[in-house]
Each structure stands twice: as C-alpha cells, then as structure tokens.
C-alpha cells in the first residue's frame, strides 16, 4: 500500500471512529480553504456525523454563494464557545494558521490535518498531506473517492471552487492532468463553471481598484528588473475602506510584469507588523524565503508576517530575494 493510500485509509478511519467534529480552515481563508472546509462539512453529514464549521474571522463575501457558507461560524464574534476534542484542519500549513480558533480545542484533542503545502509540519494526530496536490480540495476529492461516497452538486461545487482558485483558473503550473480529470468529474454533477469563475475570479470591488491605484504608485523594480515590490499601508486601507479581501491578487501585478521573476506585496496590518506576500514565475522558491521569516506556502506562492516597519521589513526581505535571484543566476 502506498503511503498516500495509507494516509487516506487512516483519515477514513478517523472520520468513522468519531461522531462530532469541529472543522477549521486557515486565517484569511481563500477559495481552497473555504471550499475544502465546506466540502468536509458535506462529507461528514453524508456519514451522519455532527459537524461545526468555524473560521477565525468572517468568510470572504465572494465565497458566500457556496452551499452551506451561512453555517460557518465566526470565532471572533463569540466571546464564549464550547470546546471540541475531535478537530479537522483544512489547508493549514502549520498549527499557527488555525489562529484564535485553537482556543476551541481541548488539550486532549485528536486532530486530522488535511493539507497540500510543502511547508506543512505534520501537526496532526493523523496527517493527510500530499504536497504535490494542486489544492487541499484535490485531496478531499481523493478522500471522497476512497470512501466511495457520492458526489452531489453541493459537494462538487465546493471542491471545484477549491481547484479553480488554487490553480489560478487552471493556469498555474500545478494544473496537472489529474486536476483536469477531477474537475471534469465534478462538472458532471451540475457544477456551474461560468458562474463560479465570475464570482471568485472576475469580480472585484471598488475598494480593490482604489488600492490597486495606490499600490501601483509604490511599484519598485530592482535586481535588473527581476524583482517587483508593491506596498499597501494602514492609511491606504483606512482611506479606501478596504479589507483583507480587497488586497487579494495585488501581488500578482508586480509578478506579471514581463521579465519579473519575483513579485512581493508588503501590507501593513498593524503598527509594527507587515504581512508579506510572494509570487515567483519559474525559478525562485519563495516558500523558502517566507519560511526564513516564520511563514510558509508553496514554491511559487508564499507569505509571512514580519515584525517591524515597512522600511525595515522591505530591507530584510529584499536582501533575501536578491540572494535567491543570484543563486538562480539572475544577476
């Protein structure tokens, strides 16, 4: 039995052995995190299990069309809460990505960790981690198939959204033949691809456009135009009325410039705290850079949160990016 098949079997046993589950995704959830969270909810209900779904904060508005999204609790709005001993985490590269929801776990918890990030540190009692998967939704698709469970429209819609978003609309290098086969099977269950793409890939807010205008004014190209840096300050967020969701995708504008290998977005999230998002084109392992600052992610997309002013953080990060470019022969 392959190690992945053994992990699928261990995950299936975990689901069968317990009755009441708390299912969690990572802070500031994206389409894969939200789709995977909801897919696990649908999967567990098929098994006649009790399930509670929770985020640290609000579910992004663009994903509220997904079946069951109204059932996701916002932990930040609940001063009092029960604790749970059986946990499933979805798309969390490390335990810290759970955020404040960790306070909902009992000390003696048993935890199923489902994830696809290469930087995952296997923090679960059971770990269903496949780092070559395009999305956590792909792994849950495998789990559904392994357990012989039916794929209804609701479950298929959640899984398809996870695949669509984490492959950048089936454009990124993680778009494998298997991903397309899985997407094809999901589409056979009355998934509406055009409507989903419109909601999660095409629609943007006015606040996003305002942030884009401001951030492009900060664009700086370095390392013979191989690195592009953009900045968003707390003032920008306040004056445009933007939230975290409105900053999504800004980092790609730097990385998409012809000739740029690494795009970086610096976003001030609090006094003395800067969130750094990385994207690379084909050569630089930005997960390694993010990990050096306590973050993580994928080879081509990663992030971290660093203490310091934007000037201080930018200096430290740019030095690491320049070194990585030199190692790849980009002088």
N, C-alpha and C positions, 0 to 999 in steps of 0.2 A: 504494500500500500504506500503510495506517495505521501510525503509529509503534508502536502496541501490537502489531500483527501482525508488523511488522519485528522487534520485540523477541522475540516468540515464535519467529520463524524463526531469529534469532541464538542463542537458547537451545537450540533443537533442534540446530543445527549444533554447538554446544559439546558437547552430550551425545553426538553421533555421532562427533565427532573424537577423543575421549579414551576411555581404557579403564578406568582405576582412579580412583575418586572418593572423596574424604572429604566427607561431608555433615554439616553442623553447624547447630544452631539456637541461640537466644539463651540467656543465663544465666537461671536460674529459669524454665524453659520452661512455657508454658501449653498449653491444648489445641490451639490452632492451630499453635504451634511444634512440638509433639510429633507431631501428626497430619501436618503437612507434611514433617517430617523422615522419618517412616516411609513416607509416600506416595512421596517421592523414592527411597527405597530400593527399593520395589516397582517403580516406573517403570524404574529403572536395571537391575534384574535382568531385566525384560522385554526389555531391549535387549542382554542377555548381557554386561553390564558388571560389573566388580568394584566393590564398594562397602563403605565403612566408615562407620558412623554413630556420632557421638560428641556428648556433652554435656559442659559444664564440670563438672557435678555429677551427682547421681542424678536419674533420671527420676521425676517425682512418682508416687506409688503409684496415684493414681486413674486414671493413663493406662497402667498396666502391662498392662491387658487388651487393648490394641490389638495387632493382628497384627504380630509382629516386634519388639515392645518389648524383649524379652530380649536382642536383638542390639545394643542401644545401649550403647556404652562410656561409662564414667565417667572422664573425663580426670583428675579429682582423685585417683583411686586408682592412677594409673600414673606412677611416677617416671620410667620410661624408655618411650619411644614412637618409632615411626617418624615420618618427615616426609613430607608429601604435596605434590605440585605442582599438583594439579587439585582445586579446592575448590568446593563448593556451599554457600552460606549460606541458611538459610530463616528468614524472619520477623525478621531483624536490621535494625533501623532505622539503625544505623551500625556501623562496624567494631568499636568498643569492646564492643558487645553480644555478640560472639563469646566474650569472656572469655579464660581461660587456654588455650583450645584453639588460639589464634593461634600458640602455640609449636609446634604440629604442622604449620605451613605452611612450605614452603620460601620462600626470599627471591624466587625467580623464579616464584612461583605464578601460575596463571591461575584466576580466581575468577568464578563465576556467582552473582550476587546476586539472590535472588528475595524480593520483599517488597511490602507494601502500605502502609507507614507514610508519611504526608506528610512526615515529617522525614528520610526516607532521603537520605543524601548521595551516593548512586551510587558506592560504593566498589569496585564490581566491574570486572573486565575486560569482562564482559558484564553488563548490568543489565536484569533482567526485573522492573520495578517498575510497579505500577498503583495509584495512591493512592486511587482510588475503589472499589477492590475491598473487599469486606467482610472478607476474610481472605486470608492467603497461600495457604491451601488452595484458594480460588477461582481463583487464578492458576495453580496447578498443575493444577487441573481443566481450565483452558483449554489448558494445555500438552499434557496427555494427549489432548485432543480434536484439537488442532492436528496432533499427530504421528500421529493415527489409531491409538492404542494401545488395547487392550481394557481395560475396567473390570471387574475381578474383585471378589469380595466383600471381599478384604483391602484392596485399594487404595481401594475405595469407602468402607469403614468408616473408614479414616484420614482421607480427605477430608471425609466427613460430620461427623466429630468436630471438625475444624477449623472448619467452617462453623457448627456448632451452638454452639460455645463462644464464638467471636468475635462472634456476633450475640446473645449472651445468651439462647440458646434461641429464636432468631428473634423477639426482642422489640425489639432496638435499631433505631435509625433507619437503620443500614446494611443492613437486611433489604430488599433490592430484589427486584423480580420475577425478575431473573436468578438471584439467590441461591436463590429458591424453586424455580425451574426446575432448577437444578443439583442441589439437594437431592432433588427428585423423581426425577431420573435416577439418582442414587446409590442411592436407596431401592429402585429396581428391581433392584438387584444384591444382594438378600438382606441389606441392612443392617438391623440391629435397633434402631430408633429409641428404643423404650422402655427397653431395657437400657442403651443408651449414655447416655441422659438421666439415668437413675438413678445411673449411676456417676459422671458428670462434673458434674452439676448439682444433684442432690438429696442425695447422701450427704455427711455432714460428720463430722469426728472429735470425740471428747470434748475434745481439746486446743483445737480451734477454738471450741467452745462456751465453754470456760473463758476463752479470750482475748476472746471477744465480751463476756462478763460484765464483764471488767476494762476493756476499751476503752470500753464504753458509760458507765462511771463517769467517764471523762475527757471526755465529749462537751461541746463548747463551741459555741454558736451566736453568730455575730457578723453585722455588716452587716445589721441589721434581719432577722435570721434567714435571710439568703440564703446564708450560708457555714456549714458544719458541720465541726468538726475533731475527730478521734479520735487517740489516742496509744497505742502499744504500746512498752514499754521492754524492754531486755535482761533485766531482772529478771522481767518478765511471761513472756517466752519460756522462761526457765530454770525458773521455778517451776511453769509449766503443762506443761512437757515438750514444748512446741510447736516446730514447724519452720517454714520459709518457706511450705510448702504450706498450713499451718494458718491463715496470715494472709490467704489469698486470699479476696476478697469482703468483707472487713471494711469497706473504704472505702465500699461501697455503702450501708451502714446510715445513714451521715450524709447522703449524697446523696439517699436515698429518702425523707427526711422531707419532708412536704408543705410547699411553699414554698421549700425549699432549692434553690439553683441550682448551688452548687459544694460537693462533699464532698471532704475531704482526710484521709488517714491518714498519720501520722508514725510510722515504725517504726525504732527504734534497732537498727542492725545491727552496730555495734562502737563502742568508745569514740571519740567524735568523728566518727561517721558516722551519718547519718539517711537512710533511704530514704523518699521522699515519693511517695504515690500520689494522683492527682487523678481525679475524675469530675465531669462537668458535665451539667446537664439539657438545655438547649436554646440557650443564648446565649453562654456564655464559652468561648473557645478555650483549653483547659487545656494543649494541646500547646505553645502559645506561652509559657505560664508555665514549663512544665517545661524547655523549650529554653533559657530565660534562666538556668537553673541547670545547664546542661550535659546535660539529659536530652532527652526527646522522646516521641513517641507519636502519638495521634490527637486530633482536636479535642475529643472528649467523654471520652477516657480516655488518660491520660499519666502519666509518672513521671520521677523523677530521684533521684540520691543526692547529698547535700549534706554538706560538712564542717562540723562544729560540734556544739554540744549541742542537745538537743531545744528548749530555750527559745530559743536563738539562731536555729535554723533555722525554728522556728514563727513568730518575729517577722518574719523576712525574707520567708517565703512568704506570710504573712497580709497583708503590705503589698501584695504583687503581686496577690493575689486581690482585695483591696479595690479596688485601682486598676482591675482588669479589670471588676469589677462596676459601678463608677462609669461606665466607658466604655460599658457596655451599658445605662445608665440605671437601674441598681439602686442607688439611694441608700440 
